[in-house]
Amino acid sequence: MSDMTLEHAQAVIEAARRVAEEINTAMNIAVVDEGANLTAFIRMDGAWLGSLDIAIKKARTARFFDMESGDLGELSQPGGPLYNIEVSNGGLISFPGGIPLTIEGKIVGAIGVSGSTVDNDRRVARAGAAALAMV
């Protein structure tokens, strides 16, 4: 099967949540499907309310452009080929924490994580993305 299911999305969320707990940080974790529709979401106890929307937008950004949100950020710096792209599509997030999700080499959605440093957000998102291969 090469489509995102609720079971897949929940496995991604759970793996990401475990890593967030290991590093002792409260995160908002979002998973979107192939069409960038929210499929699963958690807000860990104590996670910043302002990060809720950021997590969802990181996931959508990663899916819209099929690349990590931080990679898009590098391209959108002043003078870059995608400068100012973050104002498109109802608002994008162009810093790390959004990662496309693949099954059998096909992009089926994305994860977005927000609630800590961008390095921690990326680490937690990568753990969630890696879990998809185990489902």
Residue, then its C-alpha position, 0 to 999 in steps of 0.5 A: m500500500s502506498d497511501m497514508t493511512l491513519e495507522h501510518a499517521q499515528a505511528v509517525i506521531e507516536a515515534a516523534r512524541r517518544v523522542a520529544e519526551e526523551i529530550n524533555t520538550a513539549m511539542n506540537i506534532a502534525v501529520v498531513d496526507e498527500g493532499a496536505n490535509l491534516t491527518a493526525f495531530i497532538r499537542m503535548d502537555g505544556a507545548w506552546l500554543g503558538s507552535l500549534d499553527i507552526a507545526i501544521k504549516k511546517a508539515r504543509t510546507a514540506r508536502f507542498f514543495d516535497m522537501e524539508s522546510g529548512d531546505l526551502g528556507e535556505l532557498s528563500q533567503p534574500g537574493g535566493p531563487l525563492y525569496n519571499i515564498e513564505v507568504s504564498n499558499g496561505g503562509l509557509i514556514s521555512f525553517p527546520g521541522g517539516i519533513p516529507l513522508t514516503i512509502e515505497g519511495k512515494i511521497v504520501g504526506a509530511i510531518g511538522v514539529s514545533g515547540s523547541t529549537v529548530d534542531n530539536d524540531r528537526r530531530v523529532a520530525r526525523a524520528g517520526a519520518a523514520a518510523l513510517a518505514m516500520v509500519 
